[in-house]
Amino acid sequence: MRQLQFMFLIVLIGAIHAVAQEEFQHEPKITSLVEPYLTHKKVNAVSVGVISNGQVWKKSFGHLGADEARLPDEKTIYEIGSISKVFTSLLLAEAVESGRLKLDDPISTVMKELARKNPTVGNAITFKHLSHHVSGLPVMPTNIKPADSTNPFDGYNRRMLTEYILSAKPERKPGEGYEYSNLAAGLLGDLLSQQAGVSYESLLKQKLTDPLKMLDTVITLSEQQVSRFAPPYNAALLPDKSWDFDALAGCGAIRSTIDDMLLFAEATLNPPDGPLGKAIELAWKQHKPGSDGNHAMGLGWMIAQDGSTRWHNGQTGGYQSMTLVSRDLKCAVVLLCNTAGSQTDALAEQIIQTAMGLDVQPRSFDKEVEVDPEIVKRLEGKYQLAPGIVITVQVKNGRMMAQITGQQFLALIPKSETEWKYQQVDATLKFELPKSGSSPKVTLLQAGRVMPCPRIPE
């Protein structure tokens, strides 16, 4: 999961298939904004939902995959990644409103052995610190070592999380300094489930999704839901893997549909009466001011630069998502996509600006240079980046890809025959190309570093 610094997000296009609904004045414009993402193969399937002045509009575009006849719709299930953090913080708000916890309670209130074995963590880090990414804890626990790097949270259980927290040393004083942390949000979810005496998924169902009638917002899919689960793809539109979670479920395990996420957006715009509505209001309230280029925050929610719009995005190995809610404008936008690295955060910003009445123009993408397949074949191979670290360059499903040892394959975009830019990362590979034969060397350019990598003989 990643956190991006965009103000807004939403929607997607392709083969259009949606139930008849009241005419939505922004539909033609939204379609024109989405179209470049399909034309330039940035996305497979995308589902979009908009609430604007009481009107609800939703549409799905594209196909579920290049070889998939199935089309997405409002019941298609996607991973929502880090938007799960908003739900986890709302569970915290519910626990506060019910009187079970206080925002400023130390986490040792639930995990009592921390007060004795690691008071620096247990008595100094509060539940609010975890929600705001100011706990001093790193992005990920150091003892997470997945068997499969493409499923990074799989198998990380409560025993391992407890083992880590009992010996953890915050990198900064809790409450000082922001660092976006999957670990912190995952720990928050696990502590809330411990306090309630049920699993995170059961707590989510009892306190949030059942009351809001979000019956397709789950972690564990039923057999029927599996049939509606969108297959995951990476930025090169190659099949990827869905992610599995255990103890850190609170940071990114939730799956949902456009229909359900619109129910959540509506509840956020117009909270229901009763305890859940009070929890939604508590989560909406600004609790942390913006500072040093970091966003102001509610509980879980990022607050946009307009000081009003709440948002969060999410990305897992094969999905990208975002939701935005503006009470001032009576507007909300949701985007769910089964293509990671699809760059749809910028699209979402354009969509919500369109709903605001602004005139925005479709995004233009650089046209890819045509490279002779025989040249491409000469660039393929393995190149030594460092001892034990190899860059593997090869064509997969018609796309040039590169993989660094221990990481997934990433798509490359040709700028010339010898210069290829990573699609998802700000990095470039420059190949030496003699008059004949294979490239003897590639140079990786990233973050101001120049890293020559000689070819490894086959």
C-alpha positions in Angstrom: 0.0 0.0 0.0 1.1 3.5 -0.6 0.0 6.9 0.3 0.1 9.5 -2.4 0.0 13.3 -2.1 -2.9 14.1 -4.4 -5.8 16.2 -3.3 -8.5 14.1 -5.0 -9.5 11.0 -7.1 -12.1 8.8 -9.0 -13.6 6.9 -12.0 -12.9 4.9 -15.2 -14.0 3.9 -18.7 -14.1 1.5 -21.5 -16.9 -0.7 -22.8 -19.9 1.0 -21.1 -22.4 -1.1 -19.2 -24.5 0.3 -16.4 -28.1 0.2 -15.3 -30.3 3.0 -16.5 -30.3 5.9 -14.2 -31.2 9.6 -14.1 -29.2 11.6 -16.6 -25.9 12.8 -15.0 -24.7 16.0 -16.5 -21.0 15.3 -16.0 -21.0 11.9 -17.6 -19.7 13.0 -21.0 -16.9 14.9 -19.4 -15.9 12.1 -17.1 -15.9 9.7 -20.0 -13.5 12.0 -21.9 -11.2 12.2 -18.9 -11.1 8.4 -18.4 -10.7 7.5 -22.1 -6.9 8.2 -22.3 -6.3 5.7 -19.5 -7.9 3.0 -21.6 -6.4 4.1 -24.9 -2.9 4.1 -23.4 -3.5 0.8 -21.6 -3.0 2.2 -18.1 -6.1 0.3 -16.7 -8.1 -2.8 -17.2 -11.4 -2.5 -15.3 -12.5 0.5 -13.4 -15.7 1.3 -11.5 -16.6 4.8 -10.6 -19.2 6.3 -8.3 -20.2 10.0 -7.7 -22.6 11.6 -5.3 -23.3 15.2 -6.3 -26.0 17.3 -4.6 -28.1 14.2 -3.8 -27.7 12.5 -7.2 -25.9 9.2 -7.3 -24.1 8.2 -10.5 -22.1 5.0 -11.0 -20.5 3.4 -14.0 -17.9 0.7 -14.8 -15.6 0.7 -17.8 -13.1 -1.6 -19.5 -12.8 -5.3 -19.1 -11.7 -7.4 -16.2 -8.6 -8.4 -18.2 -7.2 -8.7 -21.7 -8.5 -12.2 -22.0 -11.5 -11.7 -19.9 -15.0 -11.6 -21.4 -16.5 -10.5 -18.1 -17.2 -6.8 -17.6 -17.1 -5.0 -14.3 -20.2 -3.5 -12.7 -21.4 -2.0 -9.5 -21.2 -5.4 -7.8 -17.7 -6.2 -8.9 -15.4 -6.6 -5.8 -12.0 -5.0 -5.6 -9.3 -4.7 -3.0 -9.4 -1.2 -1.5 -6.0 -1.3 0.1 -5.2 1.6 2.4 -8.7 2.9 2.4 -9.0 0.2 5.0 -7.2 2.6 7.3 -10.2 4.9 7.3 -12.4 2.0 8.4 -9.9 1.1 11.1 -9.9 4.6 12.5 -13.7 4.7 12.4 -13.6 1.6 14.5 -11.4 3.6 16.9 -13.9 6.4 16.9 -16.7 4.0 17.6 -14.8 2.6 20.6 -14.3 6.1 21.9 -18.0 7.1 21.4 -19.0 3.9 23.2 -16.8 4.7 26.2 -14.5 1.7 25.8 -11.4 3.8 25.0 -10.1 7.3 24.8 -8.1 8.7 21.9 -5.2 9.6 24.2 -5.2 6.3 26.0 -1.8 4.6 25.8 -1.8 1.4 23.8 -0.9 -0.5 26.9 -4.5 0.1 28.0 -5.2 -3.0 25.8 -1.8 -4.6 25.5 -1.1 -4.6 29.2 2.2 -6.5 29.1 3.7 -3.5 27.1 3.5 -1.3 30.2 6.0 -3.7 31.9 8.1 -5.1 29.1 8.4 -2.0 26.8 7.0 1.1 28.5 8.7 3.3 25.9 6.2 2.0 23.4 3.3 0.9 25.6 2.9 4.0 27.7 4.0 6.7 25.2 2.2 5.7 22.0 -1.5 6.5 22.0 -4.3 5.2 19.8 -4.5 8.6 18.2 -0.8 8.5 17.4 -1.4 5.2 15.5 -4.3 6.7 13.5 -2.2 9.8 12.6 1.0 8.1 11.6 3.0 9.9 14.3 3.7 6.9 16.6 7.4 6.8 15.7 6.9 3.3 14.4 8.3 2.5 10.9 6.3 1.8 7.7 6.6 -2.0 8.3 7.8 -4.2 11.1 11.3 -5.4 10.7 10.4 -9.1 11.4 8.1 -9.4 8.5 9.6 -11.8 6.0 7.0 -13.0 3.6 7.6 -16.3 1.7 6.2 -14.6 -1.4 7.2 -11.0 -2.0 4.1 -10.5 -4.2 1.9 -11.2 -1.1 3.8 -9.2 1.5 1.5 -9.4 4.5 0.6 -13.1 4.2 1.3 -15.1 7.4 2.2 -12.2 9.6 0.2 -13.2 12.7 -0.5 -11.7 16.1 2.4 -13.7 17.7 4.9 -12.1 15.3 3.3 -8.6 15.8 3.4 -9.0 19.6 7.0 -10.2 19.4 8.0 -7.1 17.4 6.1 -4.5 19.6 7.5 -5.9 22.8 11.0 -5.0 21.6 10.3 -2.1 19.3 12.1 1.2 19.7 10.3 4.2 18.1 12.5 6.1 15.6 11.1 9.4 17.0 9.3 10.5 20.1 5.6 9.5 19.7 3.6 12.5 18.6 6.5 14.2 16.9 7.2 13.7 13.2 5.0 12.1 10.6 5.8 8.8 8.8 3.1 6.9 7.0 2.9 3.5 8.6 1.2 0.3 7.6 2.5 -1.1 10.8 0.8 1.6 12.9 -2.6 1.2 11.2 -2.4 -2.6 11.3 -1.4 -2.5 15.0 -4.4 -0.2 15.7 -6.8 -2.7 14.1 -5.3 -5.6 16.0 -5.5 -3.8 19.3 -9.2 -2.8 18.7 -10.0 -6.5 17.9 -8.2 -7.6 21.1 -10.1 -5.1 23.2 -13.4 -6.3 21.7 -12.5 -10.0 22.0 -13.3 -10.7 18.3 -11.4 -10.8 15.0 -10.8 -7.6 13.1 -13.2 -8.8 10.4 -15.9 -9.6 12.9 -15.5 -6.2 14.6 -15.7 -4.5 11.2 -18.9 -6.4 10.4 -20.6 -5.8 13.8 -19.8 -2.1 14.2 -19.7 -0.8 10.6 -20.6 -2.8 7.6 -23.7 -4.5 8.9 -25.2 -1.3 10.3 -24.5 0.5 7.0 -25.8 -2.5 5.0 -22.4 -2.9 3.2 -22.8 -6.6 2.7 -20.0 -6.9 0.1 -17.4 -5.1 2.2 -15.5 -8.0 3.6 -12.0 -9.6 4.0 -12.9 -13.2 3.5 -14.9 -13.8 0.3 -17.9 -16.2 0.2 -18.1 -18.6 -2.7 -20.6 -16.3 -4.4 -18.4 -13.2 -3.9 -15.4 -15.0 -5.3 -17.2 -15.2 -8.6 -17.5 -11.3 -8.5 -13.9 -10.7 -7.4 -11.9 -8.7 -10.1 -8.6 -10.5 -11.0 -5.6 -8.4 -10.1 -3.1 -6.8 -12.6 0.1 -4.8 -12.3 0.9 -1.6 -14.2 2.0 -3.6 -17.2 -1.5 -5.2 -17.3 0.1 -8.5 -16.4 -1.7 -10.9 -13.9 -0.7 -10.3 -10.3 -1.8 -11.6 -6.9 -4.4 -10.6 -4.4 -3.1 -9.9 -0.9 -3.8 -11.9 2.2 -3.6 -10.4 5.7 -3.6 -11.6 9.3 -2.6 -9.4 12.2 -2.1 -6.3 10.1 -5.5 -6.5 8.4 -6.4 -3.0 9.6 -3.9 -1.4 7.2 -5.2 -2.8 4.0 -7.2 -6.1 4.0 -10.7 -4.8 3.0 -12.5 -5.6 -0.2 -15.6 -3.8 -1.5 -17.8 -2.7 -4.4 -18.8 0.6 -5.8 -22.3 0.1 -4.5 -21.0 -0.4 -0.9 -18.4 2.4 -1.1 -21.2 4.8 -2.2 -23.2 3.7 0.9 -20.1 4.6 3.0 -19.6 7.9 1.2 -23.3 8.8 1.8 -23.0 8.0 5.5 -19.9 10.2 5.7 -21.7 13.0 3.9 -24.9 12.6 6.0 -24.1 10.6 9.2 -27.0 8.6 10.5 -28.6 9.2 13.9 -27.2 7.3 16.8 -23.8 6.1 18.0 -22.4 5.2 14.5 -23.2 8.7 13.3 -21.4 10.2 16.3 -18.4 8.0 15.5 -18.4 9.2 11.8 -18.5 12.8 13.1 -15.6 12.1 15.4 -13.5 10.6 12.6 -14.4 13.5 10.3 -13.3 16.2 12.8 -9.8 17.6 12.2 -7.5 16.2 15.0 -4.1 16.9 13.5 -3.0 20.1 11.8 -1.0 20.0 8.6 2.8 20.6 9.0 6.0 20.3 7.1 4.2 19.4 3.9 2.1 16.7 5.6 -1.6 16.7 5.5 -3.9 17.7 8.2 -5.9 14.6 9.4 -9.2 13.6 10.9 -9.1 10.0 12.2 -7.8 8.0 9.3 -8.9 10.6 6.8 -6.4 12.9 5.0 -7.7 16.5 4.7 -7.1 18.1 1.4 -5.6 21.5 0.9 -9.0 23.1 0.7 -9.3 22.4 4.4 -12.6 20.5 3.9 -12.4 17.5 1.6 -11.5 14.2 3.2 -9.8 11.5 1.2 -7.7 8.4 1.2 -6.4 6.2 -1.5 -5.1 2.7 -1.6 -3.0 0.3 -3.7 -2.2 -3.4 -3.4 -0.3 -5.6 -5.8 -3.1 -5.6 -8.4 -5.6 -2.9 -7.4 -5.8 0.9 -7.0 -8.6 2.8 -5.3 -9.6 6.2 -3.8 -12.5 7.9 -2.1 -13.1 11.6 -1.5 -15.8 13.3 0.4 -16.6 17.1 0.5 -19.4 18.1 2.8 -19.1 21.7 1.7 -19.8 20.7 -1.9 -22.2 17.9 -1.0 -20.1 15.7 -3.2 -18.2 12.4 -3.0 -16.2 10.3 -5.5 -15.1 6.7 -5.4 -12.8 4.9 -7.8 -12.0 1.2 -7.7 -9.6 -0.4 -10.3 -8.0 -3.8 -10.8 -4.8 -2.3 -12.1 -2.0 -1.3 -9.7 0.1 1.7 -10.6 -2.6 2.9 -13.0 -2.0 6.6 -12.1 -5.7 7.0 -11.5 -5.2 9.3 -8.5 -4.7 12.2 -10.8 -7.8 11.2 -12.7 -9.8 11.3 -9.5 -8.7 14.8 -8.9 -9.9 15.8 -12.3 -13.2 14.0 -11.8 -14.1 15.7 -8.5 -13.0 19.0 -10.0 -15.5 18.3 -12.8 -18.2 17.7 -10.3 -17.3 21.0 -8.7 -18.0 22.7 -12.1 -14.4 23.3 -13.1 -13.3 22.9 -16.7 -10.5 20.3 -16.8 -8.9 18.7 -19.8 -8.2 15.0 -20.4 -4.7 13.9 -19.6 -2.2 13.3 -22.4 0.3 10.4 -22.1 3.6 10.3 -24.0 3.4 8.2 -27.1 5.6 5.1 -26.8 8.5 4.9 -29.3 8.3 1.9 -31.7 11.3 -0.3 -31.2 12.2 -3.1 -33.6 11.5 -6.5 -31.9 14.9 -7.7 -33.0 16.5 -4.8 -31.0 14.4 -5.6 -28.0 15.6 -9.2 -28.1 19.2 -8.0 -28.0 18.4 -6.0 -24.8 16.9 -9.0 -22.9 19.1 -10.7 -20.3 20.4 -10.5 -16.8 22.6 -7.6 -15.5 24.6 -7.5 -12.3 23.5 -4.5 -10.1 25.4 -5.6 -7.0 26.6 -8.8 -5.4 23.6 -11.0 -5.2 21.3 -8.5 -6.9 20.4 -8.9 -10.5 18.3 -6.9 -12.9 16.4 -9.3 -15.2 15.1 -7.7 -18.4 12.7 -9.6 -20.6 9.5 -9.4 -22.7 6.4 -10.6 -21.0 3.0 -10.6 -22.7 4.4 -8.2 -25.3 5.7 -5.7 -22.8 9.4 -5.0 -21.9 9.8 -5.7 -18.2 12.5 -5.4 -15.6 12.9 -7.2 -12.2 15.4 -6.5 -9.5 16.1 -9.6 -7.3 13.4 -10.0 -4.7 11.0 -7.6 -6.3 8.2 -7.9 -8.9 8.5 -7.2 -12.6 7.9 -3.6 -13.6 6.9 -2.3 -17.0 9.4 -0.3 -19.1 8.4 2.4 -21.6 10.8 3.1 -24.5 12.0 6.7 -25.0 14.5 5.4 -27.7 15.9 2.1 -28.7 18.3 2.2 -25.8 16.6 4.3 -23.2 13.7 2.8 -21.3 11.8 4.5 -18.4 10.1 2.6 -15.6 6.4 3.2 -15.8 5.8 3.1 -12.0 9.1 4.3 -10.6 11.2 7.4 -11.3 14.0 5.5 -12.8 15.5 4.8 -16.2 17.5 2.0 -17.8 20.1 3.0 -20.5 21.5 0.1 -22.6 24.7 0.0 -24.5 24.0 -1.4 -28.0 26.8 -2.4 -30.2 26.4 -2.8 -34.0 25.6 -6.5 -33.4 25.0 -8.9 -30.6 23.4 -8.5 -27.2 23.8 -5.4 -25.0 26.9 -5.8 -22.8 25.7 -3.3 -20.1 22.8 -1.4 -18.8 23.0 1.6 -16.5 20.3 2.2 -13.9 19.6 5.9 -13.3 17.6 6.6 -10.1 17.5 9.4 -7.5 20.7 11.0 -8.9 22.6 7.8 -8.8 24.3 6.2 -11.9 24.7 2.5 -11.5 26.4 0.5 -14.3 25.3 -3.1 -14.5 27.3 -5.5 -16.8 25.5 -8.3 -18.5 25.8 -11.7 -16.8 26.9 -14.3 -19.4 24.4 -17.1 -20.0 
